[in-house]
Amino acid sequence: MKIDFISDVACPWCAVGLNALQEALGRVGDEVKVDLHFQPFELNPGMPAEGQDAVEHLVEKYGSTPEQIRHNGQAITDRGAELGFRFDMEKRSHVYNTFDAHRLLHWAGELGQAQQLALKKALLAAYFTDGRNVSDHAELLRIVDETKLDVETARLILAGDQYAAEVRAQEAFFMERGIRAVPAVVINDRHLISGGQPVEVFERAIRQIAAGG
């Protein structure tokens, strides 16, 4: 079974959705062999390198009030805790550009499924748990090192434009197919599951699709 997980490392519901999907896959176990790929999506492709204050950004983009932002942040934090992901919204002070993070994820995907998953989870935790700047090259290299991937190769990628065309092509591919919000999970290039769904929703869909339903 092929699963494309379309997401951004600056998307809190993507962290929730990934943990729910992983738990669902754990429940299914060896019944289904899964080929998991992370595909790029930028919530804020025009975000400058220095980023923007997170509350200011959410107010401007969605018209949210600071009180709504706190309430939504708590709801996301609670959902994450249920799934074993720790959000620290106080540390997430800024929203950053994530294009270079996606370039590194594309590279990790060429190395293998396990390497890409490890880097994806490390980037989500770096941003949402530790409040780190996932657009800063030095920070990205530290995350690569923590993930046991080759830092010198990552340094060369970040220093140039390697994988930029590939990332933009994948972004365009899924946008052309109607993906406008993330997380979006596409199974076997046909079945779409949108949003940070509960574990049971992912599990049921995986079993039904595996059974030919």
Secondary structure, DSSP 8 states (H G I E B T S, - for coil): -EEEEEE-TT-HHHHHHHHHHHHHHHHHGGGS--EEEEEE--S-TT--TT-EEHHHHHHHHH---HHHHHHHHHHHHHHHHHTT----TTT--EE---HHHHHHHHHHHHH-HHHHHHHHHHHHHHHHTT---TT-HHHHHHHHHHTT--HHHHHHHHHS-TTHHHHHHHHHHHHHTT--SS-EEEETTTEEEESS--HHHHHHHHHHHHTT-
